[in-house]
Structure formats: structure tokens, C-alpha cells
Amino acid sequence: MNLGLEVLLKGSNMLRLLQGLWVALKISLIAVAISIPIGLVLGILMTFHSRVLHVILQIYLQIVRIMPQLVLLFIVYFGTTRLFGINLTGEVSAVIVFVFWGAAEMMDLVRGAVSSIPKHQYESAGALGMTKKQTYQYVILPQAVRRLVPLSINLVTRMVKTTSLITMIGVVEVLKVAQQIIEANRMSSPNAAFGIYLVVFILYFLACWPISLVARHLEKKWAVN
Amino acid sequence: MSEPILTISHLVKSYDGKTNVLNDISFDVKEGEVIVIVGPSGCGKSTLLRCINALEPIQGGQIRLRHEMITQHSSNIYKIRQQIGMVFQSYELFPHRTVLDNILLAPMKVQKRSREEVTAEAMELLSRVGLKDLADRYPRQLSGGQKQRAAIVRALCMHPEIMLFDEVTAALDPEMVREVLEVMLNLADQGKTMLIVTHEMEFARAAADRIIFLDGGGIVEEAAPDEFFSHPKTERAEKFLRTFTFERKKKIAGGKTKNEE
């Protein structure tokens, strides 16, 4: 059966697909790099016993959980222009939304990891004369990070996959390029939709699989008890 | 003898503000003294130790380490805690660090001592408790008794003036209890000041200079070990000690049915 793969060899089609993949990866990597530190700080704040802080952060988390990412993208991309007259590019809007989303997810992961450390660990550190800061720095956070890394790597792969939505706000990433290629060759290779989407599937797989492998490796290496 | 290391006067502890878990507790601990606290479950023994290390806020009275008041709000509470070593029932080693790194952490980061000096001391102490070869293991690779001995060394390396032991053998299999108790007996012989909460009565009798019997949140009896175990003065102490001995009401060999004495 003809999958229309020959289309890939026309012009610079394969290169354009890879460039599209790079756009998707770039946006998710930038978003990850920004949301991890923010999420860490917010997550630690969430473990403190402040009622006000807790309520505010919970509302934030719930908004992120309830809103489809596509709606968030539309709000930021179109909303900022309508409301403030700021003209954000699709890529910048995407990074903003992904950070807004990623920081919230990261925050919840950090909260879960930190609060899974038993109370006695704080006490035995305290009994050795460690200050609150030393307790977090040497005892609590190193253990929390070990529980956190595999989970946050999964978040990264989810982000990479979710970048397929940003084609809806006009960013030309791998899926958009695929559609363009298919459209341009609709007459000469009507089957190209199969082949091209198959290649897109493989590209996503190649991008996410190594990340998952790293997560699994770290999970095994750092398994505690 | 000199003045006491630890002075507890009229200590009151309550979790809910209504019922007192500890009610008007007063006693002194002198240098080199080994005090064993015994009593039924829920009598407040562990709470007492936790208060002494300011792990729990107290509602009345005073706890003093020499001249320093111990409260959770003392500005120098971190300094005071360095002078009080504590060993917990559930060991509470740090699972992400090896035995040696568990021991080194506080002396290096809190007391700012050099790695070489603390390592030398740690290895010396580890070999004394028979763990020299396990220094590079992680806690999960150790048995309960080994973990508890490592935890004792970790506390000792801070050079505390007094050691608190909170039912340190309660979670151990019977055959591991002894190796931990031996370590504690050795410490007692070396003149360490210790406050021990335990359910091991034979050990209490052997190790203690003084027994404190706690019941219902108060000190019911305070006596030398032989006196306490052979001739308890109060009925409550007698009743408590009876829970450690067993008797059958009927025995076939005797032929006759005998009632409880």
C-alpha cells in the first residue's frame, strides 16, 4: 500500500517537519525550565500551615485543573489583545499558558512529595539541633526530590504532547507542518495523510521515549525502602 | 555532687487544654545518672521525653538544662537541642544517606566541625557498637537492631550532655533487643547521663540508678531499682509489675487446683 511517504523527500519537507518538532520541544522546554522553580517554591509554601496561602494556591490549582489547555491558550492569545491591546505572538502565549499550567502541576507534585516525608524525619533532624532551614535543605528536600523527579519528568512528556494544541493559535509546529505538507500534496499523493501522520507519531515517540526512560531509570536508582 | 544537669519542675502538658497528659512532674537528673522511666502505655512517658527536647510545647512548669530554659520558643533552642541526644523508637535514620553520612550531617553542618575529625570519631564509635563494616551501607540495608545502634552513634557524635531513649527496643525483634541494650549498658558504665523510657524490666533493673514510675500523668513512685522491683511502695506500682509475671491457676502436675495467690 502506498503511504505517500515519498512526499517527505520532496523539497525540504522532512527538514520542515523536524523544524516543527523543534518548535514544539523548544516551547515545552522553556515552559518546563520556568515552571519547575516556580512550582518548587509554591509547593514548599503549600506545605506551610498558612490557611490563606493554602486557599489561594488551591484555587489556582483547581482553575488549572478544570480549564482545558486550549481554552487557556485562547484566553491568553486572543484575550490579551482584546483587553490590554498587547499583541502576543502565538509562541509567547503558548509559553505563558504552559508555565501557568506546569507551575500548578509542579506545585502539587512538590506538595505531595514534601508532605509524604514522615513527621519523624523533621523531629529527628530537630533533635540533632538542626534549624528549620537546615532540616529542609539536608533532610526533607533531598528525599522529596527523589520522589519528585520521576513524576515531574512525566509532566514534561505531557507538556511535549500538549504542544500539539498550539497549532490552534497559529504556531507552526510539527502538526501544522504536517497538515501543510498533506494539503500541498492532496492531488499528487492522496494517501500522504497516513504516511505523514505516522511520521509525526514516530517523531513524538522519539522525543518522549528517552525522557520516559530517564524517569524509569531514576525511579529505580532512587527507590527508598 | 554538683548541681543537676536537668531540672524539671511542675511540668504540665496537655494536648487539648482540658485533660493533662502530664500533671505536675518534678525531678532532677544529676550528672552521670541513669534514670529509667517505666509505666503503663499511655501514662505520658514518651510525651515527657518529647517535652524535654522541646518537640512538644508545654502548658506549665519549667524544664531547665543547667541554667537554660527549654521551651519551643527559646531563641537558642537549636543550641540546647545539640546538648540533648535523642533516640527514637522507629530509628529515624535519614534514608537517603549512608550510615556514616547520617552521623556526619549534624556535627558538620550544625556544629561546623571538620569532616576528618568527625569521621574519625564516628568510625571509632561505630566499631565500638560493631557497625564499622556497615558505615557505607544505606539504612534500608540494615536490620532493625543495626539501625538503632547507628542512631545511637548519630546522637552520641553531637557530644550531648544527656541522652534520651524513647522505647528504642519496642519495634525490634526479640533477638535484636539485646544488642541495643548492651550498647546502652556500656554507655551507662562510661558515665553518660541518660533518661530511658523502656518496657524491658530486667534491663531497667540492671541499668538504672533510679527508677521513676509514671502513671496517669504523674510520678507515682521514685526509688532505687532493687527497692522498686522487690518492694514497690504503692499499689499501682505493684499492679504494674504484676503485668510482667505470669501464673497458671491450674496445673496438672500439682494434682490440686490452686487459686491465684
Contacts between the chains, C-beta under 8 A, distances in Angstrom:
chain1	res1	chain2	res2	distance
A	120	B	88	6.4
A	120	B	90	6.1
A	120	B	92	4.7
A	121	B	92	6.4
A	121	B	94	7.0
A	123	B	55	5.5
A	123	B	88	7.3
A	123	B	92	7.2
A	124	B	86	7.6
A	124	B	88	6.1
A	124	B	92	3.8
A	124	B	93	7.9
A	124	B	94	7.8
A	124	B	151	7.9
A	125	B	94	7.8
A	125	B	106	8.0
A	126	B	53	7.9
A	126	B	55	6.7
A	126	B	81	6.6
A	127	B	53	5.5
A	127	B	55	7.1
A	127	B	81	6.1
A	127	B	84	7.4
A	127	B	85	7.6
A	127	B	86	4.1
A	127	B	88	7.9
A	127	B	155	7.7
A	128	B	81	7.3
A	128	B	82	7.4
A	128	B	105	7.5
A	128	B	106	3.8
A	128	B	110	6.6
A	128	B	154	7.3
A	128	B	155	7.4
A	128	B	158	6.2
A	129	B	78	5.2
A	129	B	79	7.1
A	129	B	81	4.4
A	129	B	82	3.5
A	129	B	106	6.2
A	129	B	110	4.8
A	129	B	111	7.7
A	129	B	158	6.6
A	130	B	78	7.2
A	130	B	106	6.3
A	130	B	109	7.2
A	130	B	110	5.7
A	131	B	78	5.4
A	134	B	109	5.8
A	134	B	110	6.7
A	138	B	94	8.0
A	138	B	105	5.9
A	138	B	109	6.2
A	139	B	94	5.6
A	139	B	105	7.9
A	142	B	96	5.3
A	143	B	94	7.5
A	143	B	95	6.8
A	143	B	96	5.2
A	146	B	96	6.4
A	222	B	96	8.0
A	224	B	95	4.7
A	224	B	96	6.5
A	224	B	140	6.8
A	225	B	95	6.2
A	225	B	140	4.9
